[in-house]
């Protein structure tokens, strides 16, 4: 195995349990990134707009998912935070998607490179 945790190009194909562990790890990273991003958003909305827990949660969740804010923003600090948080959320989505798709793409591409042992 390489330092990336994936097998080499001409190595044996990973077993299903190994692939399941990789996917569980990737989904765990995705969940940690989403939870971290959500907490950052909730703290930011509470600090800049004085929102309560429920309002901060719904606004942060909607921006993190790409839907946009729910409540109207009243302060300049809140508007600046919302803009920066939207940019941050876009990056989080791309990074998290990469974590989840990497094991899948690797498995598909590795399938094409496994040597069959036959002379062709």
C-alpha positions in Angstrom: 0.0 0.0 0.0 1.0 3.6 -0.6 0.9 6.3 1.9 -2.5 7.3 0.4 -4.0 4.1 1.7 -4.8 2.8 -1.8 -3.2 -0.1 -3.5 -0.6 0.2 -6.3 -1.5 0.2 -9.9 -0.6 -3.4 -10.5 -1.4 -4.6 -7.0 -4.2 -6.9 -6.1 -7.7 -5.5 -6.2 -9.0 -4.4 -2.8 -11.5 -6.7 -1.1 -15.1 -5.5 -0.4 -14.4 -5.1 3.4 -11.4 -3.0 2.6 -13.5 -0.8 0.3 -16.2 -0.6 2.9 -13.7 0.7 5.5 -12.4 3.3 3.0 -15.9 4.5 2.3 -16.7 4.6 6.0 -13.6 6.7 6.6 -14.5 9.0 3.7 -18.0 9.5 4.9 -16.7 10.1 8.4 -14.4 12.9 7.0 -17.4 14.3 5.1 -19.5 14.3 8.3 -16.7 16.0 10.3 -16.3 18.7 7.7 -20.0 19.3 7.5 -20.4 19.4 11.3 -17.4 21.7 11.6 -18.7 24.0 8.9 -22.1 24.1 10.5 -20.7 25.0 13.9 -18.6 27.8 12.4 -21.7 29.1 10.7 -23.8 29.0 13.8 -21.2 30.8 15.9 -20.8 33.4 13.2 -24.5 34.1 12.8 -25.0 34.2 16.6 -22.1 36.6 17.0 -22.8 38.9 14.1 -26.6 38.9 13.9 -27.5 38.0 17.5 -29.5 35.0 16.2 -30.7 32.3 18.6 -29.6 28.7 18.3 -32.4 27.6 15.9 -32.2 30.6 13.6 -28.4 30.4 13.4 -28.6 26.7 12.7 -31.1 27.0 9.8 -29.2 29.9 8.2 -25.9 28.1 8.5 -27.4 24.8 7.2 -29.0 26.6 4.2 -25.8 28.4 3.2 -23.7 25.2 3.7 -26.1 23.3 1.5 -26.0 26.0 -1.2 -29.6 27.1 -0.7 -28.9 30.6 0.6 -29.8 32.4 3.8 -33.3 32.2 5.3 -33.4 35.3 7.5 -32.8 38.9 6.4 -29.4 40.2 7.6 -29.5 43.5 9.4 -25.9 44.3 10.3 -22.9 45.0 8.0 -20.9 42.4 10.0 -23.6 39.8 9.4 -23.6 40.5 5.7 -19.8 40.3 5.5 -19.8 37.1 7.5 -22.6 35.6 5.3 -20.5 36.3 2.2 -17.4 34.9 3.6 -19.2 31.9 5.0 -20.8 31.2 1.6 -17.4 31.1 -0.1 -16.1 28.9 2.7 -19.1 26.6 2.4 -18.5 26.2 -1.4 -15.0 25.0 -0.7 -16.2 22.6 2.0 -18.7 21.1 -0.4 -16.0 20.5 -3.0 -13.5 19.1 -0.5 -16.1 16.8 1.1 -17.2 15.5 -2.2 -13.6 14.7 -3.1 -13.2 12.7 0.1 -16.3 10.6 -0.7 -15.7 10.1 -4.4 -11.9 9.3 -4.2 -12.3 5.7 -3.1 -15.1 5.1 -5.7 -13.1 6.6 -8.5 -9.9 4.8 -7.4 -11.8 1.4 -7.3 -13.3 2.0 -10.8 -9.9 3.1 -12.3 -8.0 0.4 -10.6 -10.3 -2.2 -12.1 -9.0 -1.2 -15.5 -5.4 -1.6 -14.5 -5.4 -4.9 -12.7 -3.3 -7.4 -14.5 -5.1 -10.6 -15.5 -2.0 -12.8 -15.5 -2.6 -13.7 -19.1 -0.1 -12.9 -21.9 -1.9 -10.8 -24.5 
